[in-house]
Amino acid sequence: MHAERLMLQTDAEGNLEGLPKLPANQRVEAVLLFLDAWDENPKQRRPPPELKGCVRRSAESFEPSMSDDEAEASLERTVRQIGGDPEAFR
């Protein structure tokens, strides 16, 4: 399933304007939400000012779940399993 959001308007007769070209022979489900107001410039969501400076991001804050040796051993075990080695499943 592929989702795409479109903001469309209707003309004076109620016909949708700006409909995109759709793929041939496809089923499309449409959910229509009628807006009371049209905001040309929606506001960007921002965290409260009290939180400014509370969270610091750093590349060092994330550690790998396993060492390089453990990752290599896991990969080798998977290769043996694919090859049919019954000992690799223990």
N, CA, C and O atoms as a CHARMM CRD file, in Angstrom:
* protein
*
  360
    1    1 MET  N      0.85400  -1.17100   0.00000 PROA 1      0.00000
    2    1 MET  CA     0.00000   0.00000   0.00000 PROA 1      0.00000
    3    1 MET  C      0.89400   1.22600   0.00000 PROA 1      0.00000
    4    1 MET  O      1.91700   1.26000   0.68400 PROA 1      0.00000
    5    2 HSD  N      0.51400   2.20500  -0.75000 PROA 2      0.00000
    6    2 HSD  CA     1.25300   3.46600  -0.84500 PROA 2      0.00000
    7    2 HSD  C      0.30600   4.59200  -0.48100 PROA 2      0.00000
    8    2 HSD  O     -0.79600   4.66900  -1.02300 PROA 2      0.00000
    9    3 ALA  N      0.71000   5.45900   0.41900 PROA 3      0.00000
   10    3 ALA  CA    -0.13800   6.57400   0.83000 PROA 3      0.00000
   11    3 ALA  C      0.46300   7.87900   0.32800 PROA 3      0.00000
   12    3 ALA  O      1.68200   8.05500   0.31200 PROA 3      0.00000
   13    4 GLU  N     -0.39800   8.77400  -0.07500 PROA 4      0.00000
   14    4 GLU  CA     0.02900  10.08800  -0.53000 PROA 4      0.00000
   15    4 GLU  C     -1.01100  11.10300  -0.09600 PROA 4      0.00000
   16    4 GLU  O     -2.20700  10.89900  -0.29800 PROA 4      0.00000
   17    5 ARG  N     -0.56600  12.18000   0.49200 PROA 5      0.00000
   18    5 ARG  CA    -1.48900  13.20700   0.95500 PROA 5      0.00000
   19    5 ARG  C     -1.55500  14.31500  -0.07400 PROA 5      0.00000
   20    5 ARG  O     -0.52700  14.82500  -0.52000 PROA 5      0.00000
   21    6 LEU  N     -2.76100  14.68400  -0.44600 PROA 6      0.00000
   22    6 LEU  CA    -2.98200  15.76200  -1.41000 PROA 6      0.00000
   23    6 LEU  C     -3.89000  16.80200  -0.78800 PROA 6      0.00000
   24    6 LEU  O     -4.88200  16.45600  -0.14600 PROA 6      0.00000
   25    7 MET  N     -3.57000  18.05000  -0.96500 PROA 7      0.00000
   26    7 MET  CA    -4.44100  19.13900  -0.53000 PROA 7      0.00000
   27    7 MET  C     -5.03200  19.72800  -1.81300 PROA 7      0.00000
   28    7 MET  O     -4.33000  20.38700  -2.58000 PROA 7      0.00000
   29    8 LEU  N     -6.31800  19.48900  -2.03700 PROA 8      0.00000
   30    8 LEU  CA    -6.97000  19.92400  -3.26400 PROA 8      0.00000
   31    8 LEU  C     -8.07200  20.92000  -2.95900 PROA 8      0.00000
   32    8 LEU  O     -8.56000  21.00200  -1.83200 PROA 8      0.00000
   33    9 GLN  N     -8.45700  21.67600  -3.97500 PROA 9      0.00000
   34    9 GLN  CA    -9.57500  22.61000  -3.86700 PROA 9      0.00000
   35    9 GLN  C    -10.61100  22.24600  -4.91300 PROA 9      0.00000
   36    9 GLN  O    -10.32100  21.55600  -5.89000 PROA 9      0.00000
   37   10 THR  N    -11.81000  22.71900  -4.69100 PROA 10     0.00000
   38   10 THR  CA   -12.85900  22.53800  -5.68700 PROA 10     0.00000
   39   10 THR  C    -13.11800  23.87200  -6.38200 PROA 10     0.00000
   40   10 THR  O    -12.85300  24.94200  -5.83300 PROA 10     0.00000
   41   11 ASP  N    -13.64200  23.77900  -7.60300 PROA 11     0.00000
   42   11 ASP  CA   -13.99900  24.99200  -8.33500 PROA 11     0.00000
   43   11 ASP  C    -15.41000  25.43200  -7.93100 PROA 11     0.00000
   44   11 ASP  O    -15.99000  24.87400  -7.00000 PROA 11     0.00000
   45   12 ALA  N    -15.95100  26.41600  -8.61900 PROA 12     0.00000
   46   12 ALA  CA   -17.26100  26.97200  -8.29100 PROA 12     0.00000
   47   12 ALA  C    -18.38300  25.94400  -8.43800 PROA 12     0.00000
   48   12 ALA  O    -19.44800  26.09800  -7.84000 PROA 12     0.00000
   49   13 GLU  N    -18.14900  24.89900  -9.23000 PROA 13     0.00000
   50   13 GLU  CA   -19.16300  23.86200  -9.43900 PROA 13     0.00000
   51   13 GLU  C    -18.95300  22.64800  -8.53400 PROA 13     0.00000
   52   13 GLU  O    -19.72400  21.69100  -8.59800 PROA 13     0.00000
   53   14 GLY  N    -17.92000  22.67800  -7.69300 PROA 14     0.00000
   54   14 GLY  CA   -17.66600  21.56800  -6.78300 PROA 14     0.00000
   55   14 GLY  C    -16.79100  20.46800  -7.36000 PROA 14     0.00000
   56   14 GLY  O    -16.68000  19.39900  -6.76000 PROA 14     0.00000
   57   15 ASN  N    -16.16300  20.70400  -8.51500 PROA 15     0.00000
   58   15 ASN  CA   -15.26900  19.71300  -9.11700 PROA 15     0.00000
   59   15 ASN  C    -13.86100  19.89100  -8.55600 PROA 15     0.00000
   60   15 ASN  O    -13.39200  21.01600  -8.38500 PROA 15     0.00000
   61   16 LEU  N    -13.19700  18.78500  -8.27400 PROA 16     0.00000
   62   16 LEU  CA   -11.83500  18.85000  -7.75000 PROA 16     0.00000
   63   16 LEU  C    -10.87900  19.39200  -8.80200 PROA 16     0.00000
   64   16 LEU  O    -10.93600  19.00500  -9.97000 PROA 16     0.00000
   65   17 GLU  N     -9.99900  20.29100  -8.37500 PROA 17     0.00000
   66   17 GLU  CA    -8.97400  20.84900  -9.25200 PROA 17     0.00000
   67   17 GLU  C     -7.62500  20.22500  -8.90600 PROA 17     0.00000
   68   17 GLU  O     -7.36300  19.91800  -7.74300 PROA 17     0.00000
   69   18 GLY  N     -6.78500  20.03800  -9.89100 PROA 18     0.00000
   70   18 GLY  CA    -5.41900  19.57500  -9.66400 PROA 18     0.00000
   71   18 GLY  C     -5.27300  18.10600  -9.32700 PROA 18     0.00000
   72   18 GLY  O     -4.33600  17.72100  -8.62800 PROA 18     0.00000
   73   19 LEU  N     -6.19200  17.27300  -9.81700 PROA 19     0.00000
   74   19 LEU  CA    -6.05900  15.84000  -9.56200 PROA 19     0.00000
   75   19 LEU  C     -4.82400  15.30100 -10.27100 PROA 19     0.00000
   76   19 LEU  O     -4.57700  15.65600 -11.42400 PROA 19     0.00000
   77   20 PRO  N     -4.04300  14.45100  -9.61000 PROA 20     0.00000
   78   20 PRO  CA    -2.83900  13.89600 -10.24200 PROA 20     0.00000
   79   20 PRO  C     -3.18700  12.79800 -11.23500 PROA 20     0.00000
   80   20 PRO  O     -4.28900  12.25000 -11.21000 PROA 20     0.00000
   81   21 LYS  N     -2.24900  12.48500 -12.09900 PROA 21     0.00000
   82   21 LYS  CA    -2.38300  11.34100 -13.00500 PROA 21     0.00000
   83   21 LYS  C     -2.23700  10.08700 -12.15500 PROA 21     0.00000
   84   21 LYS  O     -1.27400   9.95900 -11.39900 PROA 21     0.00000
   85   22 LEU  N     -3.17600   9.17000 -12.27100 PROA 22     0.00000
   86   22 LEU  CA    -3.17500   7.95000 -11.46800 PROA 22     0.00000
   87   22 LEU  C     -2.73100   6.75800 -12.30300 PROA 22     0.00000
   88   22 LEU  O     -2.87200   6.77300 -13.52600 PROA 22     0.00000
   89   23 PRO  N     -2.19100   5.71900 -11.65400 PROA 23     0.00000
   90   23 PRO  CA    -1.77600   4.52600 -12.38500 PROA 23     0.00000
   91   23 PRO  C     -2.98100   3.81700 -13.00500 PROA 23     0.00000
   92   23 PRO  O     -4.07000   3.80400 -12.43100 PROA 23     0.00000
   93   24 ALA  N     -2.77400   3.24200 -14.16100 PROA 24     0.00000
   94   24 ALA  CA    -3.84500   2.53500 -14.86700 PROA 24     0.00000
   95   24 ALA  C     -4.20200   1.24500 -14.14500 PROA 24     0.00000
   96   24 ALA  O     -3.33700   0.58500 -13.57000 PROA 24     0.00000
   97   25 ASN  N     -5.47200   0.89400 -14.17700 PROA 25     0.00000
   98   25 ASN  CA    -5.98400  -0.37600 -13.66000 PROA 25     0.00000
   99   25 ASN  C     -5.61500  -0.62500 -12.19500 PROA 25     0.00000
  100   25 ASN  O     -5.25500  -1.74500 -11.83100 PROA 25     0.00000
  101   26 GLN  N     -5.70000   0.39000 -11.36900 PROA 26     0.00000
  102   26 GLN  CA    -5.39900   0.26500  -9.94700 PROA 26     0.00000
  103   26 GLN  C     -6.64000   0.62800  -9.13500 PROA 26     0.00000
  104   26 GLN  O     -7.45800   1.44300  -9.56000 PROA 26     0.00000
  105   27 ARG  N     -6.76500   0.01800  -7.97800 PROA 27     0.00000
  106   27 ARG  CA    -7.82200   0.41400  -7.05300 PROA 27     0.00000
  107   27 ARG  C     -7.25900   1.50700  -6.15000 PROA 27     0.00000
  108   27 ARG  O     -6.12200   1.41300  -5.68600 PROA 27     0.00000
  109   28 VAL  N     -8.04100   2.52000  -5.90900 PROA 28     0.00000
  110   28 VAL  CA    -7.60700   3.64400  -5.07700 PROA 28     0.00000
  111   28 VAL  C     -8.67600   3.89600  -4.03300 PROA 28     0.00000
  112   28 VAL  O     -9.85800   4.00900  -4.36000 PROA 28     0.00000
  113   29 GLU  N     -8.26700   3.98400  -2.78200 PROA 29     0.00000
  114   29 GLU  CA    -9.19300   4.33400  -1.70800 PROA 29     0.00000
  115   29 GLU  C     -8.97500   5.80300  -1.38600 PROA 29     0.00000
  116   29 GLU  O     -7.84000   6.23800  -1.18900 PROA 29     0.00000
  117   30 ALA  N    -10.04900   6.56300  -1.33300 PROA 30     0.00000
  118   30 ALA  CA    -9.95600   7.98800  -1.02400 PROA 30     0.00000
  119   30 ALA  C    -10.71600   8.27900   0.25900 PROA 30     0.00000
  120   30 ALA  O    -11.84900   7.83300   0.43900 PROA 30     0.00000
  121   31 VAL  N    -10.08900   9.02100   1.13500 PROA 31     0.00000
  122   31 VAL  CA   -10.72300   9.48700   2.36100 PROA 31     0.00000
  123   31 VAL  C    -10.75200  11.00200   2.25000 PROA 31     0.00000
  124   31 VAL  O     -9.70400  11.64200   2.16500 PROA 31     0.00000
  125   32 LEU  N    -11.93400  11.57300   2.25100 PROA 32     0.00000
  126   32 LEU  CA   -12.06700  13.00800   2.08000 PROA 32     0.00000
  127   32 LEU  C    -12.32100  13.67800   3.42200 PROA 32     0.00000
  128   32 LEU  O    -13.25500  13.31700   4.13800 PROA 32     0.00000
  129   33 LEU  N    -11.49100  14.64800   3.75400 PROA 33     0.00000
  130   33 LEU  CA   -11.64800  15.43700   4.96900 PROA 33     0.00000
  131   33 LEU  C    -11.94100  16.85800   4.53800 PROA 33     0.00000
  132   33 LEU  O    -11.10900  17.48400   3.88100 PROA 33     0.00000
  133   34 PHE  N    -13.10100  17.38100   4.89200 PROA 34     0.00000
  134   34 PHE  CA   -13.49300  18.72200   4.48900 PROA 34     0.00000
  135   34 PHE  C    -13.01200  19.71400   5.54000 PROA 34     0.00000
  136   34 PHE  O    -13.41500  19.64300   6.70100 PROA 34     0.00000
  137   35 LEU  N    -12.15400  20.63500   5.13000 PROA 35     0.00000
  138   35 LEU  CA   -11.54100  21.58800   6.04400 PROA 35     0.00000
  139   35 LEU  C    -12.41300  22.82400   6.19100 PROA 35     0.00000
  140   35 LEU  O    -12.92100  23.36100   5.20700 PROA 35     0.00000
  141   36 ASP  N    -12.58000  23.26700   7.42600 PROA 36     0.00000
  142   36 ASP  CA   -13.32200  24.50300   7.66900 PROA 36     0.00000
  143   36 ASP  C    -12.50300  25.71200   7.23600 PROA 36     0.00000
  144   36 ASP  O    -13.05300  26.69900   6.74700 PROA 36     0.00000
  145   37 ALA  N    -11.19600  25.63300   7.41500 PROA 37     0.00000
  146   37 ALA  CA   -10.31600  26.74100   7.04600 PROA 37     0.00000
  147   37 ALA  C     -9.10900  26.17200   6.30600 PROA 37     0.00000
  148   37 ALA  O     -8.72100  25.02400   6.52000 PROA 37     0.00000
  149   38 TRP  N     -8.53000  26.98100   5.44300 PROA 38     0.00000
  150   38 TRP  CA    -7.37800  26.57300   4.64300 PROA 38     0.00000
  151   38 TRP  C     -6.19300  27.38600   5.11700 PROA 38     0.00000
  152   38 TRP  O     -6.18200  28.60800   4.96400 PROA 38     0.00000
  153   39 ASP  N     -5.21500  26.74600   5.68000 PROA 39     0.00000
  154   39 ASP  CA    -4.03000  27.43300   6.16900 PROA 39     0.00000
  155   39 ASP  C     -2.93500  27.30300   5.11100 PROA 39     0.00000
  156   39 ASP  O     -2.39700  26.21700   4.89600 PROA 39     0.00000
  157   40 GLU  N     -2.61500  28.40000   4.46200 PROA 40     0.00000
  158   40 GLU  CA    -1.58600  28.37900   3.41500 PROA 40     0.00000
  159   40 GLU  C     -0.19700  28.10600   3.99600 PROA 40     0.00000
  160   40 GLU  O      0.64700  27.50400   3.33100 PROA 40     0.00000
  161   41 ASN  N      0.03700  28.53900   5.21300 PROA 41     0.00000
  162   41 ASN  CA     1.34000  28.36900   5.85700 PROA 41     0.00000
  163   41 ASN  C      1.15700  27.68500   7.21100 PROA 41     0.00000
  164   41 ASN  O      1.09800  28.35700   8.24100 PROA 41     0.00000
  165   42 PRO  N      1.06700  26.35200   7.21700 PROA 42     0.00000
  166   42 PRO  CA     0.87900  25.67000   8.49300 PROA 42     0.00000
  167   42 PRO  C      2.07100  25.91100   9.41900 PROA 42     0.00000
  168   42 PRO  O      3.21100  26.01800   8.96600 PROA 42     0.00000
  169   43 LYS  N      1.79200  25.99500  10.72100 PROA 43     0.00000
  170   43 LYS  CA     2.84100  26.25400  11.70800 PROA 43     0.00000
  171   43 LYS  C      3.72100  25.02300  11.88100 PROA 43     0.00000
  172   43 LYS  O      3.25100  23.88600  11.84700 PROA 43     0.00000
  173   44 GLN  N      4.99300  25.27900  12.06400 PROA 44     0.00000
  174   44 GLN  CA     5.92100  24.19900  12.37300 PROA 44     0.00000
  175   44 GLN  C      5.80200  23.88100  13.86200 PROA 44     0.00000
  176   44 GLN  O      5.76000  24.78900  14.69300 PROA 44     0.00000
  177   45 ARG  N      5.75100  22.62000  14.18900 PROA 45     0.00000
  178   45 ARG  CA     5.67700  22.23400  15.59600 PROA 45     0.00000
  179   45 ARG  C      7.03600  22.44100  16.24200 PROA 45     0.00000
  180   45 ARG  O      8.06700  22.08200  15.67400 PROA 45     0.00000
  181   46 ARG  N      7.02800  23.01300  17.41000 PROA 46     0.00000
  182   46 ARG  CA     8.25700  23.27200  18.15100 PROA 46     0.00000
  183   46 ARG  C      8.05500  22.84200  19.61400 PROA 46     0.00000
  184   46 ARG  O      6.96400  22.98000  20.16700 PROA 46     0.00000
  185   47 PRO  N      9.12800  22.31900  20.22800 PROA 47     0.00000
  186   47 PRO  CA     9.00100  21.93800  21.63500 PROA 47     0.00000
  187   47 PRO  C      8.86600  23.17600  22.51200 PROA 47     0.00000
  188   47 PRO  O      9.24000  24.27500  22.10100 PROA 47     0.00000
  189   48 PRO  N      8.33700  23.00200  23.70900 PROA 48     0.00000
  190   48 PRO  CA     8.21400  24.13600  24.62300 PROA 48     0.00000
  191   48 PRO  C      9.58600  24.73600  24.93400 PROA 48     0.00000
  192   48 PRO  O     10.57900  24.01100  24.98000 PROA 48     0.00000
  193   49 PRO  N      9.64900  26.04300  25.14500 PROA 49     0.00000
  194   49 PRO  CA    10.93400  26.69500  25.43700 PROA 49     0.00000
  195   49 PRO  C     11.62700  26.14000  26.68100 PROA 49     0.00000
  196   49 PRO  O     12.85400  26.17800  26.77500 PROA 49     0.00000
  197   50 GLU  N     10.84300  25.61900  27.64400 PROA 50     0.00000
  198   50 GLU  CA    11.44400  25.07700  28.86500 PROA 50     0.00000
  199   50 GLU  C     12.38600  23.90400  28.56900 PROA 50     0.00000
  200   50 GLU  O     13.30600  23.63600  29.34300 PROA 50     0.00000
  201   51 LEU  N     12.15900  23.21400  27.46400 PROA 51     0.00000
  202   51 LEU  CA    12.96900  22.03600  27.14000 PROA 51     0.00000
  203   51 LEU  C     14.26400  22.38300  26.41600 PROA 51     0.00000
  204   51 LEU  O     15.11700  21.51500  26.22500 PROA 51     0.00000
  205   52 LYS  N     14.42200  23.64300  26.01100 PROA 52     0.00000
  206   52 LYS  CA    15.61000  24.04000  25.25600 PROA 52     0.00000
  207   52 LYS  C     16.86400  23.77600  26.09400 PROA 52     0.00000
  208   52 LYS  O     16.96900  24.22800  27.23400 PROA 52     0.00000
  209   53 GLY  N     17.79900  23.04700  25.51900 PROA 53     0.00000
  210   53 GLY  CA    19.05100  22.74400  26.19300 PROA 53     0.00000
  211   53 GLY  C     19.01100  21.52000  27.08100 PROA 53     0.00000
  212   53 GLY  O     20.04900  21.12900  27.61500 PROA 53     0.00000
  213   54 CYS  N     17.85500  20.89600  27.26200 PROA 54     0.00000
  214   54 CYS  CA    17.75200  19.72300  28.13300 PROA 54     0.00000
  215   54 CYS  C     18.29100  18.45700  27.47800 PROA 54     0.00000
  216   54 CYS  O     18.80400  17.57000  28.16100 PROA 54     0.00000
  217   55 VAL  N     18.17800  18.37500  26.17300 PROA 55     0.00000
  218   55 VAL  CA    18.59200  17.17800  25.45800 PROA 55     0.00000
  219   55 VAL  C     19.76400  17.53900  24.55800 PROA 55     0.00000
  220   55 VAL  O     19.71400  18.50000  23.79100 PROA 55     0.00000
  221   56 ARG  N     20.80700  16.75000  24.67400 PROA 56     0.00000
  222   56 ARG  CA    21.96800  16.96100  23.81700 PROA 56     0.00000
  223   56 ARG  C     22.16300  15.70600  22.98400 PROA 56     0.00000
  224   56 ARG  O     22.09500  14.58700  23.49200 PROA 56     0.00000
  225   57 ARG  N     22.40200  15.90800  21.72300 PROA 57     0.00000
  226   57 ARG  CA    22.63500  14.77600  20.83400 PROA 57     0.00000
  227   57 ARG  C     24.11800  14.67300  20.54300 PROA 57     0.00000
  228   57 ARG  O     24.81100  15.67600  20.37000 PROA 57     0.00000
  229   58 SER  N     24.58300  13.45200  20.49200 PROA 58     0.00000
  230   58 SER  CA    25.98100  13.21600  20.20700 PROA 58     0.00000
  231   58 SER  C     26.09800  11.87200  19.51800 PROA 58     0.00000
  232   58 SER  O     25.39400  10.92400  19.86700 PROA 58     0.00000
  233   59 ALA  N     26.97300  11.79200  18.55400 PROA 59     0.00000
  234   59 ALA  CA    27.18000  10.52200  17.86200 PROA 59     0.00000
  235   59 ALA  C     27.70400   9.47100  18.83000 PROA 59     0.00000
  236   59 ALA  O     27.53000   8.27500  18.60000 PROA 59     0.00000
  237   60 GLU  N     28.34600   9.90600  19.91200 PROA 60     0.00000
  238   60 GLU  CA    28.91400   8.98300  20.88200 PROA 60     0.00000
  239   60 GLU  C     27.86400   8.40000  21.82300 PROA 60     0.00000
  240   60 GLU  O     28.15600   7.47000  22.57500 PROA 60     0.00000
  241   61 SER  N     26.65600   8.93300  21.78800 PROA 61     0.00000
  242   61 SER  CA    25.63500   8.44400  22.71500 PROA 61     0.00000
  243   61 SER  C     25.04800   7.10200  22.28500 PROA 61     0.00000
  244   61 SER  O     24.30500   6.48100  23.04500 PROA 61     0.00000
  245   62 PHE  N     25.36900   6.65600  21.09300 PROA 62     0.00000
  246   62 PHE  CA    24.86300   5.37500  20.60100 PROA 62     0.00000
  247   62 PHE  C     26.01800   4.40100  20.46900 PROA 62     0.00000
  248   62 PHE  O     27.01700   4.68300  19.80700 PROA 62     0.00000
  249   63 GLU  N     25.86700   3.25800  21.10300 PROA 63     0.00000
  250   63 GLU  CA    26.89200   2.24000  21.03000 PROA 63     0.00000
  251   63 GLU  C     26.33400   1.04200  20.26700 PROA 63     0.00000
  252   63 GLU  O     25.14100   0.75500  20.35900 PROA 63     0.00000
  253   64 PRO  N     27.17300   0.34500  19.52200 PROA 64     0.00000
  254   64 PRO  CA    26.69700  -0.83500  18.80800 PROA 64     0.00000
  255   64 PRO  C     26.21300  -1.90800  19.78200 PROA 64     0.00000
  256   64 PRO  O     26.70300  -2.00500  20.90700 PROA 64     0.00000
  257   65 SER  N     25.26000  -2.69900  19.34400 PROA 65     0.00000
  258   65 SER  CA    24.70100  -3.73300  20.21400 PROA 65     0.00000
  259   65 SER  C     25.64900  -4.90900  20.39700 PROA 65     0.00000
  260   65 SER  O     25.49500  -5.68900  21.33800 PROA 65     0.00000
  261   66 MET  N     26.63200  -5.04500  19.50200 PROA 66     0.00000
  262   66 MET  CA    27.61200  -6.12200  19.64000 PROA 66     0.00000
  263   66 MET  C     28.95300  -5.64000  19.10100 PROA 66     0.00000
  264   66 MET  O     29.02200  -4.70500  18.30400 PROA 66     0.00000
  265   67 SER  N     30.00200  -6.29200  19.54700 PROA 67     0.00000
  266   67 SER  CA    31.34400  -5.93200  19.09300 PROA 67     0.00000
  267   67 SER  C     31.53700  -6.38400  17.64900 PROA 67     0.00000
  268   67 SER  O     30.72800  -7.14000  17.10900 PROA 67     0.00000
  269   68 ASP  N     32.62200  -5.91000  17.03300 PROA 68     0.00000
  270   68 ASP  CA    32.91700  -6.32700  15.65900 PROA 68     0.00000
  271   68 ASP  C     33.14000  -7.83200  15.58000 PROA 68     0.00000
  272   68 ASP  O     32.70700  -8.47700  14.62500 PROA 68     0.00000
  273   69 ASP  N     33.81500  -8.39300  16.58400 PROA 69     0.00000
  274   69 ASP  CA    34.05400  -9.84200  16.59800 PROA 69     0.00000
  275   69 ASP  C     32.75000 -10.61900  16.71600 PROA 69     0.00000
  276   69 ASP  O     32.56500 -11.63500  16.04500 PROA 69     0.00000
  277   70 GLU  N     31.83500 -10.13700  17.57900 PROA 70     0.00000
  278   70 GLU  CA    30.53400 -10.79400  17.72100 PROA 70     0.00000
  279   70 GLU  C     29.72300 -10.70800  16.43400 PROA 70     0.00000
  280   70 GLU  O     29.05300 -11.66900  16.05600 PROA 70     0.00000
  281   71 ALA  N     29.77800  -9.57200  15.76600 PROA 71     0.00000
  282   71 ALA  CA    29.05100  -9.40500  14.50300 PROA 71     0.00000
  283   71 ALA  C     29.61400 -10.33500  13.43200 PROA 71     0.00000
  284   71 ALA  O     28.86100 -10.94000  12.66900 PROA 71     0.00000
  285   72 GLU  N     30.92700 -10.44500  13.37800 PROA 72     0.00000
  286   72 GLU  CA    31.56700 -11.33500  12.40500 PROA 72     0.00000
  287   72 GLU  C     31.19800 -12.78600  12.67800 PROA 72     0.00000
  288   72 GLU  O     30.90300 -13.53500  11.74700 PROA 72     0.00000
  289   73 ALA  N     31.21100 -13.19500  13.96300 PROA 73     0.00000
  290   73 ALA  CA    30.85000 -14.56300  14.32500 PROA 73     0.00000
  291   73 ALA  C     29.39300 -14.84900  13.98100 PROA 73     0.00000
  292   73 ALA  O     29.07100 -15.94000  13.51200 PROA 73     0.00000
  293   74 SER  N     28.51900 -13.88600  14.20800 PROA 74     0.00000
  294   74 SER  CA    27.10500 -14.05100  13.88400 PROA 74     0.00000
  295   74 SER  C     26.91500 -14.22600  12.38300 PROA 74     0.00000
  296   74 SER  O     26.12500 -15.05900  11.93900 PROA 74     0.00000
  297   75 LEU  N     27.64600 -13.43300  11.61000 PROA 75     0.00000
  298   75 LEU  CA    27.55000 -13.53500  10.14400 PROA 75     0.00000
  299   75 LEU  C     28.05100 -14.88700   9.66400 PROA 75     0.00000
  300   75 LEU  O     27.43100 -15.51700   8.80700 PROA 75     0.00000
  301   76 GLU  N     29.18000 -15.33400  10.22000 PROA 76     0.00000
  302   76 GLU  CA    29.72100 -16.64400   9.83000 PROA 76     0.00000
  303   76 GLU  C     28.74000 -17.76100  10.18000 PROA 76     0.00000
  304   76 GLU  O     28.56300 -18.70200   9.40600 PROA 76     0.00000
  305   77 ARG  N     28.10000 -17.65600  11.35200 PROA 77     0.00000
  306   77 ARG  CA    27.11800 -18.66500  11.76500 PROA 77     0.00000
  307   77 ARG  C     25.93000 -18.68100  10.80600 PROA 77     0.00000
  308   77 ARG  O     25.43200 -19.74800  10.44700 PROA 77     0.00000
  309   78 THR  N     25.48100 -17.51200  10.39900 PROA 78     0.00000
  310   78 THR  CA    24.36000 -17.42600   9.45200 PROA 78     0.00000
  311   78 THR  C     24.73800 -18.06800   8.12400 PROA 78     0.00000
  312   78 THR  O     23.92700 -18.77100   7.52200 PROA 78     0.00000
  313   79 VAL  N     25.95800 -17.83100   7.66500 PROA 79     0.00000
  314   79 VAL  CA    26.41600 -18.43900   6.40400 PROA 79     0.00000
  315   79 VAL  C     26.42400 -19.95300   6.53000 PROA 79     0.00000
  316   79 VAL  O     26.01800 -20.66000   5.60700 PROA 79     0.00000
  317   80 ARG  N     26.88700 -20.45400   7.67600 PROA 80     0.00000
  318   80 ARG  CA    26.89300 -21.90300   7.88200 PROA 80     0.00000
  319   80 ARG  C     25.47100 -22.45900   7.93000 PROA 80     0.00000
  320   80 ARG  O     25.21200 -23.53900   7.40000 PROA 80     0.00000
  321   81 GLN  N     24.54600 -21.72700   8.56200 PROA 81     0.00000
  322   81 GLN  CA    23.15200 -22.16700   8.62000 PROA 81     0.00000
  323   81 GLN  C     22.55700 -22.24300   7.22200 PROA 81     0.00000
  324   81 GLN  O     21.87400 -23.21000   6.88400 PROA 81     0.00000
  325   82 ILE  N     22.81400 -21.23200   6.41800 PROA 82     0.00000
  326   82 ILE  CA    22.30000 -21.23500   5.04300 PROA 82     0.00000
  327   82 ILE  C     22.88900 -22.38800   4.26200 PROA 82     0.00000
  328   82 ILE  O     22.22400 -22.98000   3.41300 PROA 82     0.00000
  329   83 GLY  N     24.14600 -22.70600   4.55300 PROA 83     0.00000
  330   83 GLY  CA    24.80200 -23.82300   3.87600 PROA 83     0.00000
  331   83 GLY  C     24.33400 -25.18900   4.35300 PROA 83     0.00000
  332   83 GLY  O     24.70800 -26.20600   3.76900 PROA 83     0.00000
  333   84 GLY  N     23.51500 -25.22900   5.41100 PROA 84     0.00000
  334   84 GLY  CA    22.95100 -26.49600   5.87500 PROA 84     0.00000
  335   84 GLY  C     23.72800 -27.16100   6.99000 PROA 84     0.00000
  336   84 GLY  O     23.48400 -28.33200   7.27900 PROA 84     0.00000
  337   85 ASP  N     24.64700 -26.47100   7.62500 PROA 85     0.00000
  338   85 ASP  CA    25.43400 -27.04200   8.72200 PROA 85     0.00000
  339   85 ASP  C     24.55700 -27.18600   9.94900 PROA 85     0.00000
  340   85 ASP  O     24.16300 -26.17500  10.53000 PROA 85     0.00000
  341   86 PRO  N     24.22600 -28.42600  10.37700 PROA 86     0.00000
  342   86 PRO  CA    23.33900 -28.60000  11.51900 PROA 86     0.00000
  343   86 PRO  C     23.94300 -28.09100  12.83200 PROA 86     0.00000
  344   86 PRO  O     23.20400 -27.71500  13.74100 PROA 86     0.00000
  345   87 GLU  N     25.27000 -28.07400  12.94300 PROA 87     0.00000
  346   87 GLU  CA    25.93300 -27.57600  14.15500 PROA 87     0.00000
  347   87 GLU  C     25.72700 -26.07200  14.32900 PROA 87     0.00000
  348   87 GLU  O     25.79600 -25.57200  15.45200 PROA 87     0.00000
  349   88 ALA  N     25.47800 -25.34700  13.25200 PROA 88     0.00000
  350   88 ALA  CA    25.32300 -23.90000  13.30800 PROA 88     0.00000
  351   88 ALA  C     23.97800 -23.49600  13.94300 PROA 88     0.00000
  352   88 ALA  O     23.77500 -22.33300  14.29100 PROA 88     0.00000
  353   89 PHE  N     23.07800 -24.45800  14.08700 PROA 89     0.00000
  354   89 PHE  CA    21.76800 -24.16000  14.67700 PROA 89     0.00000
  355   89 PHE  C     21.75500 -24.36000  16.19000 PROA 89     0.00000
  356   89 PHE  O     20.72600 -24.14700  16.83100 PROA 89     0.00000
  357   90 ARG  N     22.86800 -24.76000  16.75800 PROA 90     0.00000
  358   90 ARG  CA    22.92600 -25.01800  18.21000 PROA 90     0.00000
  359   90 ARG  C     23.46600 -23.83100  18.94300 PROA 90     0.00000
  360   90 ARG  O     23.58600 -23.86300  20.16700 PROA 90     0.00000
